[in-house]
Amino acid sequence: MVQIQSEKDRFWVAGEEKVLAEITYKHQGDSRILVIEHTRVSEELRGQGTGEELVKAVVDKARNEGLKIVPVCSYAAHQFKKHPEYQDVLSNE
């Protein structure tokens, strides 16, 4: 399991002097909606579930803050289809 770090508008996994994986999102205007824009996982971490953990981090943030998510990123959209338990935070917009 990797250690996920966070800051404004992203979660990431750091390696030695570089980012090994990250997911970026933004707030949609003044609404209570997060738009997942991009997910990237380095070759070093690919196939280890890191991308799924990053998507889950955004889902957990949305649940904790009462937000909804629009998964624009194709990887995140796939994770929402794969995990029906995420439907509670999926935006209809």
C-alpha positions as CSV (number, residue, x, y, z in Angstrom):
1,M,0.0,0.0,0.0
2,V,1.3,3.4,-0.9
3,Q,1.1,6.6,1.1
4,I,-1.3,9.1,-0.5
5,Q,-0.6,12.8,0.1
6,S,-2.9,15.7,-0.6
7,E,-3.0,19.4,-1.3
8,K,-5.4,21.7,-3.0
9,D,-7.0,20.0,-6.0
10,R,-4.9,16.8,-6.0
11,F,-3.8,13.6,-4.3
12,W,-0.5,12.1,-5.1
13,V,2.1,9.5,-4.3
14,A,5.7,10.7,-4.0
15,G,8.8,8.7,-4.8
16,E,12.4,9.8,-4.5
17,E,12.3,13.3,-5.8
18,K,9.4,12.8,-8.1
19,V,5.7,12.2,-8.2
20,L,4.9,8.5,-9.0
21,A,1.1,8.9,-9.3
22,E,-1.5,11.6,-9.0
23,I,-5.1,12.5,-9.5
24,T,-6.2,16.1,-10.1
25,Y,-9.6,17.6,-9.7
26,K,-11.2,21.0,-9.5
27,H,-14.3,22.5,-8.0
28,Q,-16.9,23.3,-10.7
29,G,-17.5,27.0,-10.2
30,D,-19.2,27.8,-6.8
31,S,-21.1,24.5,-6.9
32,R,-20.6,21.5,-4.6
33,I,-19.2,19.5,-7.5
34,L,-15.7,18.1,-8.0
35,V,-14.5,17.4,-11.6
36,I,-11.8,14.7,-11.8
37,E,-9.7,15.9,-14.6
38,H,-6.7,13.5,-14.8
39,T,-5.2,10.4,-13.3
40,R,-1.6,9.3,-13.9
41,V,0.3,6.4,-12.5
42,S,4.0,5.8,-13.3
43,E,5.3,2.5,-14.7
44,E,6.8,1.7,-11.3
45,L,3.4,1.6,-9.7
46,R,1.2,0.4,-12.5
47,G,-0.9,-2.7,-11.8
48,Q,-0.7,-2.3,-8.1
49,G,-4.1,-0.6,-7.5
50,T,-2.6,2.8,-7.0
51,G,-4.9,4.5,-9.5
52,E,-7.9,2.9,-7.7
53,E,-6.7,4.2,-4.4
54,L,-6.4,7.7,-5.8
55,V,-9.9,7.6,-7.1
56,K,-11.1,6.3,-3.7
57,A,-9.3,9.2,-2.0
58,V,-11.4,11.7,-4.1
59,V,-14.6,9.7,-3.4
60,D,-13.8,9.8,0.4
61,K,-13.2,13.5,0.2
62,A,-16.5,14.0,-1.6
63,R,-18.4,12.0,1.0
64,N,-16.7,13.8,3.9
65,E,-17.5,17.2,2.5
66,G,-20.9,16.5,1.0
67,L,-19.8,16.9,-2.6
68,K,-20.6,15.2,-5.9
69,I,-18.2,14.1,-8.5
70,V,-18.1,14.4,-12.3
71,P,-15.4,11.9,-13.5
72,V,-14.2,13.5,-16.8
73,C,-11.0,11.5,-16.7
74,S,-11.6,8.2,-18.5
75,Y,-9.8,6.2,-15.8
76,A,-11.9,7.7,-13.1
77,A,-15.1,7.2,-15.2
78,H,-14.1,3.5,-15.5
79,Q,-13.7,3.2,-11.8
80,F,-17.1,4.7,-11.2
81,K,-18.6,2.0,-13.5
82,K,-16.5,-0.7,-11.8
83,H,-17.5,0.4,-8.2
84,P,-21.3,0.7,-7.9
85,E,-20.7,1.8,-4.2
86,Y,-19.4,5.2,-5.6
87,Q,-22.8,6.1,-7.1
88,D,-23.8,8.1,-4.0
89,V,-21.2,10.8,-4.9
90,L,-21.7,10.6,-8.7
91,S,-23.2,13.9,-10.1
92,N,-26.1,13.8,-12.5
93,E,-24.6,16.9,-14.2
